[in-house]
Amino acid sequence: MLKKILISLGVVVVLLVAAYFYLDNRNRTLSPRGAANLTNGELTVDITYSRPSVRDRLIFGTEEDEALQPYGKYWRLGANESTEVTFSQDVLLVDQPVKKGTYRMYAIPGPQYFELRLNSELGEWGAFEADSELDILSVMIPVLTSEHTEQFTIALEPLYDTGVKIVFKWDKIKMEVPVITE
């Protein structure tokens, strides 16, 4: 009898592990990992994130319109794990000072501006809203219109001789965030 229970328990464990890996792989297939890295002068910026696709959905808009990412609600800037940015030295992000290090990056979307935030809480699943008490920065970024971008993309471009411009593109929006050395 004990042997049957142990075998049954073993089968259940194997099935649960298989289901976990299947679902994890499915999420990564739908929203694969992305990375952006750029060194300009002495400054290196690294960003890791996941890349969801539009797939004929309304991405940004109101809750009444059933937008995937409603205005005024936390957005992890991607999918799956939280988006993280690393600065190799102290910088100004827009006009706000940021110490060298790694931060969780997220946003609160709006129709004309996104509130971009950096947070010191790392290693969390992105769907869980960050503890705002740990925010180190909040800046308003204007929303620009852009050609359709099917898969969420973060790109880094040189800015001046020592800065970096972070470019976010998804659906028909684009945001540009200047990062310069202090």
KAJO-V848756 format. One record per run of one state. SS is the DSSP state (H for helix, E for strand, C for the rest). FROM is the first residue (numbers start at 1). TO is the last residue. Records with the same first field share a line. If there is no record, write none. Layout:
# KAJO-V848756
SS=FROM-TO, FROM-TO
This chain:
# KAJO-V848756
C=1-1, 31-31, 41-42, 52-52, 54-59, 62-68, 71-73, 76-80, 82-82, 88-90, 94-95, 99-100, 109-112, 120-124, 126-131, 143-143, 160-162, 182-182
H=2-30, 132-134
E=32-40, 43-51, 53-53, 60-61, 69-70, 74-75, 81-81, 83-87, 91-93, 96-98, 101-108, 113-119, 125-125, 135-142, 144-159, 163-181
